[in-house]
Amino acid sequence: MNIRLKLLPVIIMLIAGAATSIITFLLHYDSEKAMWILLGVLVLFYILGIVLQKILNKFETQIAEEEARLAEEEGIILDEDGNIVTVENQDTGDEGEVPSDEESVQKDEM
């Protein structure tokens, strides 16, 4: 899990709490009522943040599995971060080989 997703519930909760605090201040709620409303909002948005975090983790896992499957079909080896480690060429024919100097001299003399 990357750091952005790890902090997602906390960030959502703090933004909702700040908005709630500003709104209750502007609407002149008494302190006790504003604190209860703020507590409810913080708990609610923290839970919503956790649910959203789990959904995004599931999508991230599905994407990583699909990339690994496609890479396996193409013969590419990936490390844990998804970077290409090696690309193995299975073609053993002579078409891609560069002739040595002796071979090219022999062909020129013919």
C-alpha positions in Angstrom: 0.0 0.0 0.0 1.4 3.3 -0.9 1.5 6.3 1.4 -1.2 8.2 -0.4 -3.8 5.5 0.2 -2.6 5.0 3.8 -3.3 8.6 4.7 -6.6 8.8 2.8 -9.0 8.3 5.7 -7.2 10.8 7.9 -7.1 13.4 5.2 -10.8 13.0 4.4 -11.7 13.2 8.1 -9.6 16.3 8.7 -11.1 18.2 5.7 -14.6 17.3 6.8 -13.9 18.3 10.3 -12.5 21.7 9.2 -15.5 22.4 7.1 -17.9 21.4 9.9 -16.0 23.6 12.4 -16.2 26.6 10.0 -19.9 26.0 9.3 -20.9 25.6 13.0 -19.0 28.8 13.9 -20.6 30.8 11.1 -24.1 29.5 12.1 -23.4 30.4 15.8 -24.0 27.0 17.3 -23.2 26.7 21.0 -20.0 25.0 21.8 -21.4 21.7 23.2 -23.7 21.2 20.2 -20.9 22.0 17.8 -18.5 19.5 19.5 -21.1 16.7 19.2 -21.7 17.5 15.6 -18.0 17.6 14.9 -17.4 14.3 16.7 -20.1 12.6 14.6 -18.7 14.1 11.4 -15.2 13.0 12.2 -16.3 9.4 12.9 -18.5 9.2 9.9 -15.9 10.5 7.4 -13.2 8.4 8.9 -15.3 5.3 8.3 -16.1 6.5 4.7 -12.4 7.1 4.2 -11.5 3.5 5.2 -14.2 2.1 2.9 -12.8 4.2 0.0 -9.2 3.1 0.8 -10.2 -0.5 0.6 -11.9 0.0 -2.7 -8.9 1.8 -4.2 -6.6 -1.0 -2.8 -8.7 -3.6 -4.5 -8.5 -1.7 -7.8 -4.8 -1.3 -7.5 -4.3 -5.0 -6.8 -6.5 -5.9 -9.8 -4.4 -3.6 -12.1 -1.1 -5.1 -10.8 -2.4 -8.6 -11.4 -3.5 -7.8 -14.9 -0.2 -6.1 -15.8 1.7 -9.2 -14.4 -0.5 -11.5 -16.5 0.1 -9.5 -19.7 3.8 -9.3 -19.0 3.9 -13.1 -18.5 2.1 -13.7 -21.8 4.7 -11.5 -23.6 7.7 -13.1 -21.9 8.7 -10.1 -19.9 9.9 -10.5 -16.3 8.8 -7.7 -13.9 10.0 -7.0 -10.4 7.8 -6.0 -7.5 7.5 -2.4 -8.6 6.5 -3.4 -12.1 9.8 -2.5 -13.7 11.2 -4.7 -16.5 14.1 -6.9 -15.2 15.0 -8.8 -18.3 13.6 -9.5 -21.7 14.6 -12.9 -23.1 14.7 -13.5 -26.8 13.5 -17.0 -27.6 14.5 -16.8 -31.3 17.7 -18.8 -31.9 17.8 -18.4 -35.7 20.7 -17.0 -37.7 18.7 -14.0 -39.0 19.6 -11.7 -36.1 23.3 -12.6 -35.9 26.0 -10.3 -37.2 28.6 -12.2 -39.3 32.2 -12.2 -38.1 34.9 -10.5 -40.1 36.1 -13.9 -41.5 32.7 -14.9 -42.7 32.2 -11.6 -44.5 35.6 -11.9 -46.2 34.8 -15.4 -47.4 31.5 -14.2 -48.9 33.2 -11.3 -50.7 35.8 -13.6 -52.3 33.1 -15.8 -53.9 
